[in-house]
Amino acid sequence: MRHVICNIFKLTLIILLMLPMPALAITAINCHCFTDRSYNPANPAAADPYFLATTQNSFFATVFNTDKKTVVMKKQLGTSPDDLWIAYWIASKTGISPDSLLQSKLESDSWKNVVVARGLSAKNLGALFSNALNANRPTVRLSEAVVEDLFLNGQLLREGDLLSLRKAGATNQELIIATVIATKTGQSAMQHFLEVKAGTKSWGSLLSRTTIDTKNMQQEISTILNLRHQ
């Protein structure tokens, strides 16, 4: 059934692309139709791409109070995850529509130019993001600054633990899923990250040993965030 849905989605997008529209309206098409969505002990890492994606999307939708389906659709229509983090972050600080910011980014060569053109003050966008922006860091580093700011303000990790994970090479997806699992196991996020990187565990096997409902990941993350603020 998933294959049928994915094929229908692809066909729909092809038809849309054949219609007249601005050249910049859609930059790429990415079908995020994951074949494996549940943990299989016979192939422990098969569903890891799905777990990484759905956990990040759930976290994103929760912290920015937006619809998860909208986030997924934007990615499928070609918006990069890094640009989404940045656009929604700036929107949360300024009240500007994230869609408007994403369009401005399509018409510019950097987020710094978008901020300048909008007459925004970088210092009002958070210290970590502002420093990365002023230093002309690449887009991926700007998105990492957004996630790090969210983690520190949300008290999800101590600064030292966060920096250690970044130095070890943790991406936004890996940082988020490792921390979600750590809140349930009582073990460190770093331990889980290193186990997966060493190949001794998979994200799926780690999730299977917790009480996390992967089919309702957004609610799980919402509960975690609420507990951190009590």
Long-range contacts (C-beta under 8 A, 24 or more apart in sequence): 2-33, 2-34, 2-35, 2-37, 3-33, 3-35, 5-33, 6-31, 6-33, 9-33, 9-76, 13-76, 13-77, 24-103, 24-106, 24-107, 26-77, 26-78, 27-78, 27-79, 27-106, 28-77, 28-78, 29-76, 29-77, 29-78, 30-75, 30-76, 30-78, 31-76, 32-72, 32-75, 32-76, 38-214, 39-204, 39-205, 39-207, 39-208, 40-204, 41-205, 44-201, 44-202, 44-204, 44-205, 45-202, 45-203, 45-204, 46-204, 47-204, 48-202, 48-203, 48-204, 51-177, 51-203, 51-204, 51-207, 51-214, 52-173, 52-174, 52-177, 52-203, 53-173, 54-214, 54-217, 55-173, 55-176, 55-177, 55-180, 55-217, 55-221, 56-81, 56-172, 56-173, 56-176, 56-177, 58-217, 58-218, 58-220, 58-221, 59-176, 59-180, 59-221, 60-84, 60-85, 60-88, 61-218, 62-218, 62-221, 62-222, 62-225, 63-150, 63-154, 63-225, 64-88, 64-91, 64-92, 68-218, 74-102, 80-139, 81-143, 81-172, 82-139, 82-140, 82-142, 82-143, 83-139, 83-143, 85-142, 85-143, 85-146, 85-147, 85-172, 86-111, 86-139, 86-142, 86-143, 86-146, 89-125, 89-126, 89-129, 89-146, 89-149, 90-115, 90-120, 90-125, 93-124, 93-125, 93-126, 94-118, 94-120, 94-124, 94-125, 110-136, 110-139, 111-139, 111-142, 112-136, 128-152, 143-172, 144-172, 147-172, 147-175, 147-176, 151-175, 151-179, 154-225, 154-228, 154-229, 155-228, 155-229, 156-183, 156-224, 156-225, 156-228, 157-189, 161-188, 161-189, 161-190, 164-190, 165-189, 165-190, 165-193, 168-193, 168-194, 168-197, 169-197, 177-203, 180-212, 180-220, 180-221, 180-224, 181-206, 181-207, 181-210, 181-212, 183-224, 183-227, 184-210, 184-211, 184-212, 185-209, 185-210
